[in-house]
Amino acid sequence: MLPAQHTDIIEPLALVVEFICSLLYRVLGALWSAVVGAHVAVSVLVRPLCRKADTVQQQERDDQVLLVTSEKFMAIASAPASYLTASSKFQATSPLYQPSKV
């Protein structure tokens, strides 16, 4: 059984691209123009999916940064002051040890 993403997203896109390619081949009569037209159709049809994937990835990165930051804060806040050495204080507050935003 195929995953839902395949049947819900990829199969309709494949049908549209196949239709566009066959239509362009019938109208223009050249295979290369049909392939170029199919490429343009794929670029246009997949652009919203790429944008959605980019926003989901950025949201996941932001969530991971918040999680790492809150875990560091909880580790520092729950530790007794005698256990906090100078190096751990430096690591907790220095921008060198903070997660990088990529």
TIVO-2410 file (N, C-alpha, C; in nm, 3 decimals):
# residues 102
REC num residu      c1      c2      c3 atome chaine
REC   1      M   0.084  -0.118   0.000     N      A
REC   1      M   0.000   0.000   0.000    CA      A
REC   1      M   0.088   0.124   0.000     C      A
REC   2      L   0.052   0.220  -0.082     N      A
REC   2      L   0.131   0.342  -0.094    CA      A
REC   2      L   0.098   0.439   0.019     C      A
REC   3      P   0.196   0.520   0.058     N      A
REC   3      P   0.168   0.621   0.161    CA      A
REC   3      P   0.067   0.724   0.111     C      A
REC   4      A   0.005   0.791   0.205     N      A
REC   4      A  -0.099   0.887   0.171    CA      A
REC   4      A  -0.044   1.004   0.091     C      A
REC   5      Q   0.080   1.045   0.118     N      A
REC   5      Q   0.139   1.156   0.044    CA      A
REC   5      Q   0.150   1.121  -0.104     C      A
REC   6      H   0.181   0.996  -0.132     N      A
REC   6      H   0.196   0.956  -0.272    CA      A
REC   6      H   0.062   0.960  -0.345     C      A
REC   7      T  -0.040   0.905  -0.283     N      A
REC   7      T  -0.170   0.899  -0.350    CA      A
REC   7      T  -0.240   1.034  -0.351     C      A
REC   8      D  -0.216   1.117  -0.251     N      A
REC   8      D  -0.285   1.246  -0.242    CA      A
REC   8      D  -0.216   1.358  -0.318     C      A
REC   9      I  -0.084   1.352  -0.328     N      A
REC   9      I  -0.009   1.464  -0.385    CA      A
REC   9      I   0.060   1.425  -0.515     C      A
REC  10      I   0.136   1.318  -0.514     N      A
REC  10      I   0.223   1.287  -0.626    CA      A
REC  10      I   0.145   1.233  -0.746     C      A
REC  11      E   0.050   1.145  -0.724     N      A
REC  11      E  -0.026   1.089  -0.837    CA      A
REC  11      E  -0.104   1.196  -0.915     C      A
REC  12      P  -0.175   1.288  -0.849     N      A
REC  12      P  -0.242   1.393  -0.927    CA      A
REC  12      P  -0.144   1.482  -1.003     C      A
REC  13      L  -0.029   1.512  -0.942     N      A
REC  13      L   0.071   1.592  -1.012    CA      A
REC  13      L   0.124   1.517  -1.134     C      A
REC  14      A   0.146   1.387  -1.120     N      A
REC  14      A   0.195   1.307  -1.233    CA      A
REC  14      A   0.092   1.306  -1.346     C      A
REC  15      L  -0.034   1.296  -1.311     N      A
REC  15      L  -0.138   1.298  -1.414    CA      A
REC  15      L  -0.144   1.432  -1.486     C      A
REC  16      V  -0.130   1.541  -1.413     N      A
REC  16      V  -0.132   1.674  -1.474    CA      A
REC  16      V  -0.011   1.692  -1.566     C      A
REC  17      V   0.107   1.650  -1.520     N      A
REC  17      V   0.227   1.663  -1.602    CA      A
REC  17      V   0.216   1.576  -1.727     C      A
REC  18      E   0.164   1.456  -1.713     N      A
REC  18      E   0.144   1.368  -1.829    CA      A
REC  18      E   0.047   1.430  -1.928     C      A
REC  19      F  -0.060   1.489  -1.877     N      A
REC  19      F  -0.158   1.554  -1.965    CA      A
REC  19      F  -0.095   1.671  -2.039     C      A
REC  20      I  -0.019   1.755  -1.967     N      A
REC  20      I   0.044   1.871  -2.029    CA      A
REC  20      I   0.146   1.827  -2.134     C      A
REC  21      C   0.224   1.725  -2.101     N      A
REC  21      C   0.325   1.676  -2.195    CA      A
REC  21      C   0.259   1.621  -2.322     C      A
REC  22      S   0.156   1.540  -2.308     N      A
REC  22      S   0.090   1.485  -2.426    CA      A
REC  22      S   0.018   1.594  -2.506     C      A
REC  23      L  -0.041   1.691  -2.438     N      A
REC  23      L  -0.107   1.802  -2.508    CA      A
REC  23      L  -0.006   1.884  -2.587     C      A
REC  24      L   0.106   1.917  -2.526     N      A
REC  24      L   0.208   1.995  -2.596    CA      A
REC  24      L   0.267   1.916  -2.713     C      A
REC  25      Y   0.280   1.787  -2.698     N      A
REC  25      Y   0.333   1.706  -2.808    CA      A
REC  25      Y   0.236   1.703  -2.926     C      A
REC  26      R   0.107   1.695  -2.894     N      A
REC  26      R   0.007   1.696  -3.003    CA      A
REC  26      R   0.000   1.832  -3.071     C      A
REC  27      V   0.008   1.940  -2.991     N      A
REC  27      V  -0.005   2.074  -3.048    CA      A
REC  27      V   0.120   2.115  -3.124     C      A
REC  28      L   0.237   2.097  -3.063     N      A
REC  28      L   0.360   2.144  -3.124    CA      A
REC  28      L   0.428   2.040  -3.213     C      A
REC  29      G   0.403   1.915  -3.189     N      A
REC  29      G   0.458   1.810  -3.272    CA      A
REC  29      G   0.605   1.780  -3.249     C      A
REC  30      A   0.666   1.842  -3.151     N      A
REC  30      A   0.807   1.818  -3.122    CA      A
REC  30      A   0.820   1.767  -2.979     C      A
REC  31      L   0.894   1.661  -2.965     N      A
REC  31      L   0.910   1.601  -2.833    CA      A
REC  31      L   0.987   1.692  -2.739     C      A
REC  32      W   1.089   1.764  -2.790     N      A
REC  32      W   1.168   1.850  -2.703    CA      A
REC  32      W   1.083   1.962  -2.644     C      A
REC  33      S   0.989   2.015  -2.721     N      A
REC  33      S   0.903   2.122  -2.668    CA      A
REC  33      S   0.808   2.067  -2.562     C      A
REC  34      A   0.765   1.943  -2.580     N      A
REC  34      A   0.679   1.881  -2.479    CA      A
REC  34      A   0.756   1.859  -2.350     C      A
REC  35      V   0.882   1.819  -2.361     N      A
REC  35      V   0.964   1.799  -2.241    CA      A
REC  35      V   0.990   1.931  -2.171     C      A
REC  36      V   1.019   2.036  -2.247     N      A
REC  36      V   1.040   2.169  -2.187    CA      A
REC  36      V   0.911   2.217  -2.121     C      A
REC  37      G   0.799   2.197  -2.186     N      A
REC  37      G   0.671   2.236  -2.126    CA      A
REC  37      G   0.640   2.157  -1.999     C      A
REC  38      A   0.674   2.029  -1.999     N      A
REC  38      A   0.654   1.950  -1.878    CA      A
REC  38      A   0.744   2.000  -1.765     C      A
REC  39      H   0.866   2.040  -1.800     N      A
REC  39      H   0.956   2.094  -1.698    CA      A
REC  39      H   0.898   2.222  -1.637     C      A
REC  40      V   0.846   2.308  -1.720     N      A
REC  40      V   0.785   2.432  -1.670    CA      A
REC  40      V   0.663   2.400  -1.584     C      A
REC  41      A   0.584   2.303  -1.627     N      A
REC  41      A   0.466   2.266  -1.549    CA      A
REC  41      A   0.505   2.210  -1.413     C      A
REC  42      V   0.607   2.127  -1.409     N      A
REC  42      V   0.653   2.072  -1.280    CA      A
REC  42      V   0.705   2.184  -1.191     C      A
REC  43      S   0.780   2.276  -1.248     N      A
REC  43      S   0.832   2.388  -1.169    CA      A
REC  43      S   0.720   2.470  -1.108     C      A
REC  44      V   0.617   2.495  -1.185     N      A
REC  44      V   0.505   2.576  -1.136    CA      A
REC  44      V   0.422   2.499  -1.034     C      A
REC  45      L   0.397   2.371  -1.061     N      A
REC  45      L   0.310   2.294  -0.972    CA      A
REC  45      L   0.377   2.257  -0.840     C      A
REC  46      V   0.508   2.242  -0.839     N      A
REC  46      V   0.577   2.198  -0.718    CA      A
REC  46      V   0.620   2.317  -0.631     C      A
REC  47      R   0.618   2.436  -0.685     N      A
REC  47      R   0.661   2.554  -0.609    CA      A
REC  47      R   0.585   2.571  -0.477     C      A
REC  48      P   0.452   2.559  -0.471     N      A
REC  48      P   0.383   2.571  -0.342    CA      A
REC  48      P   0.424   2.462  -0.243     C      A
REC  49      L   0.450   2.342  -0.292     N      A
REC  49      L   0.496   2.235  -0.203    CA      A
REC  49      L   0.632   2.266  -0.144     C      A
REC  50      C   0.720   2.322  -0.225     N      A
REC  50      C   0.853   2.360  -0.175    CA      A
REC  50      C   0.844   2.470  -0.071     C      A
REC  51      R   0.758   2.566  -0.096     N      A
REC  51      R   0.740   2.674   0.002    CA      A
REC  51      R   0.686   2.620   0.135     C      A
REC  52      K   0.590   2.531   0.126     N      A
REC  52      K   0.534   2.471   0.248    CA      A
REC  52      K   0.641   2.392   0.322     C      A
REC  53      A   0.721   2.316   0.248     N      A
REC  53      A   0.829   2.239   0.311    CA      A
REC  53      A   0.930   2.331   0.377     C      A
REC  54      D   0.962   2.444   0.315     N      A
REC  54      D   1.055   2.538   0.375    CA      A
REC  54      D   1.001   2.598   0.504     C      A
REC  55      T   0.871   2.631   0.506     N      A
REC  55      T   0.814   2.687   0.629    CA      A
REC  55      T   0.809   2.584   0.741     C      A
REC  56      V   0.779   2.459   0.705     N      A
REC  56      V   0.776   2.353   0.807    CA      A
REC  56      V   0.917   2.329   0.862     C      A
REC  57      Q   1.017   2.328   0.774     N      A
REC  57      Q   1.155   2.309   0.820    CA      A
REC  57      Q   1.200   2.424   0.910     C      A
REC  58      Q   1.167   2.547   0.874     N      A
REC  58      Q   1.205   2.661   0.956    CA      A
REC  58      Q   1.135   2.656   1.092     C      A
REC  59      Q   1.011   2.617   1.093     N      A
REC  59      Q   0.938   2.605   1.220    CA      A
REC  59      Q   1.001   2.496   1.307     C      A
REC  60      E   1.042   2.386   1.247     N      A
REC  60      E   1.107   2.279   1.322    CA      A
REC  60      E   1.241   2.326   1.379     C      A
REC  61      R   1.318   2.401   1.300     N      A
REC  61      R   1.445   2.455   1.350    CA      A
REC  61      R   1.421   2.549   1.468     C      A
REC  62      D   1.321   2.635   1.457     N      A
REC  62      D   1.290   2.727   1.566    CA      A
REC  62      D   1.249   2.651   1.692     C      A
REC  63      D   1.169   2.547   1.674     N      A
REC  63      D   1.127   2.465   1.789    CA      A
REC  63      D   1.246   2.397   1.854     C      A
REC  64      Q   1.341   2.348   1.774     N      A
REC  64      Q   1.459   2.283   1.829    CA      A
REC  64      Q   1.546   2.381   1.905     C      A
REC  65      V   1.559   2.503   1.854     N      A
REC  65      V   1.637   2.605   1.924    CA      A
REC  65      V   1.571   2.637   2.058     C      A
REC  66      L   1.440   2.651   2.060     N      A
REC  66      L   1.369   2.678   2.185    CA      A
REC  66      L   1.384   2.563   2.283     C      A
REC  67      L   1.378   2.440   2.233     N      A
REC  67      L   1.392   2.324   2.319    CA      A
REC  67      L   1.531   2.317   2.380     C      A
REC  68      V   1.633   2.338   2.300     N      A
REC  68      V   1.771   2.334   2.350    CA      A
REC  68      V   1.792   2.446   2.451     C      A
REC  69      T   1.742   2.564   2.422     N      A
REC  69      T   1.758   2.677   2.513    CA      A
REC  69      T   1.686   2.651   2.645     C      A
REC  70      S   1.564   2.598   2.638     N      A
REC  70      S   1.490   2.573   2.761    CA      A
REC  70      S   1.553   2.460   2.841     C      A
REC  71      E   1.609   2.357   2.774     N      A
REC  71      E   1.677   2.250   2.846    CA      A
REC  71      E   1.801   2.302   2.918     C      A
REC  72      K   1.877   2.390   2.853     N      A
REC  72      K   1.994   2.448   2.918    CA      A
REC  72      K   1.952   2.532   3.038     C      A
REC  73      F   1.845   2.610   3.021     N      A
REC  73      F   1.798   2.693   3.131    CA      A
REC  73      F   1.753   2.607   3.248     C      A
REC  74      M   1.678   2.500   3.220     N      A
REC  74      M   1.631   2.413   3.327    CA      A
REC  74      M   1.748   2.343   3.397     C      A
REC  75      A   1.849   2.305   3.322     N      A
REC  75      A   1.965   2.240   3.382    CA      A
REC  75      A   2.039   2.336   3.473     C      A
REC  76      I   2.049   2.460   3.432     N      A
REC  76      I   2.119   2.559   3.514    CA      A
REC  76      I   2.034   2.600   3.634     C      A
REC  77      A   1.904   2.619   3.612     N      A
REC  77      A   1.816   2.664   3.719    CA      A
REC  77      A   1.797   2.557   3.826     C      A
REC  78      S   1.799   2.430   3.788     N      A
REC  78      S   1.774   2.325   3.886    CA      A
REC  78      S   1.901   2.282   3.959     C      A
REC  79      A   2.017   2.318   3.908     N      A
REC  79      A   2.142   2.278   3.973    CA      A
REC  79      A   2.172   2.371   4.091     C      A
REC  80      P   2.221   2.316   4.201     N      A
REC  80      P   2.262   2.401   4.312    CA      A
REC  80      P   2.378   2.492   4.269     C      A
REC  81      A   2.388   2.604   4.334     N      A
REC  81      A   2.491   2.701   4.297    CA      A
REC  81      A   2.631   2.645   4.314     C      A
REC  82      S   2.651   2.554   4.407     N      A
REC  82      S   2.784   2.498   4.429    CA      A
REC  82      S   2.830   2.411   4.312     C      A
REC  83      Y   2.735   2.357   4.235     N      A
REC  83      Y   2.771   2.272   4.122    CA      A
REC  83      Y   2.802   2.352   3.995     C      A
REC  84      L   2.761   2.476   3.993     N      A
REC  84      L   2.785   2.556   3.875    CA      A
REC  84      L   2.928   2.609   3.877     C      A
REC  85      T   3.009   2.556   3.795     N      A
REC  85      T   3.147   2.602   3.787    CA      A
REC  85      T   3.155   2.720   3.692     C      A
REC  86      A   3.268   2.780   3.688     N      A
REC  86      A   3.287   2.895   3.600    CA      A
REC  86      A   3.271   2.854   3.454     C      A
REC  87      S   3.319   2.736   3.419     N      A
REC  87      S   3.308   2.695   3.279    CA      A
REC  87      S   3.163   2.669   3.239     C      A
REC  88      S   3.084   2.609   3.327     N      A
REC  88      S   2.945   2.585   3.291    CA      A
REC  88      S   2.867   2.716   3.283     C      A
REC  89      K   2.901   2.813   3.369     N      A
REC  89      K   2.836   2.944   3.359    CA      A
REC  89      K   2.874   3.010   3.227     C      A
REC  90      F   3.002   2.998   3.190     N      A
REC  90      F   3.047   3.057   3.064    CA      A
REC  90      F   2.978   2.990   2.945     C      A
REC  91      Q   2.964   2.858   2.948     N      A
REC  91      Q   2.899   2.787   2.839    CA      A
REC  91      Q   2.751   2.824   2.830     C      A
REC  92      A   2.690   2.848   2.941     N      A
REC  92      A   2.547   2.880   2.941    CA      A
REC  92      A   2.520   3.020   2.890     C      A
REC  93      T   2.612   3.112   2.910     N      A
REC  93      T   2.586   3.251   2.874    CA      A
REC  93      T   2.662   3.296   2.750     C      A
REC  94      S   2.765   3.227   2.709     N      A
REC  94      S   2.845   3.271   2.594    CA      A
REC  94      S   2.774   3.241   2.463     C      A
REC  95      P   2.777   3.336   2.371     N      A
REC  95      P   2.717   3.310   2.240    CA      A
REC  95      P   2.794   3.205   2.160     C      A
REC  96      L   2.917   3.176   2.198     N      A
REC  96      L   2.993   3.074   2.128    CA      A
REC  96      L   2.933   2.935   2.145     C      A
REC  97      Y   2.867   2.912   2.258     N      A
REC  97      Y   2.811   2.780   2.287    CA      A
REC  97      Y   2.662   2.770   2.257     C      A
REC  98      Q   2.603   2.877   2.207     N      A
REC  98      Q   2.460   2.875   2.173    CA      A
REC  98      Q   2.442   2.806   2.038     C      A
REC  99      P   2.327   2.741   2.016     N      A
REC  99      P   2.306   2.674   1.888    CA      A
REC  99      P   2.301   2.777   1.775     C      A
REC 100      S   2.364   2.741   1.666     N      A
REC 100      S   2.367   2.832   1.551    CA      A
REC 100      S   2.237   2.820   1.473     C      A
REC 101      K   2.191   2.932   1.419     N      A
REC 101      K   2.071   2.934   1.337    CA      A
REC 101      K   2.116   2.923   1.192     C      A
REC 102      V   2.078   2.810   1.132     N      A
REC 102      V   2.119   2.785   0.993    CA      A
REC 102      V   2.001   2.804   0.904     C      A
***
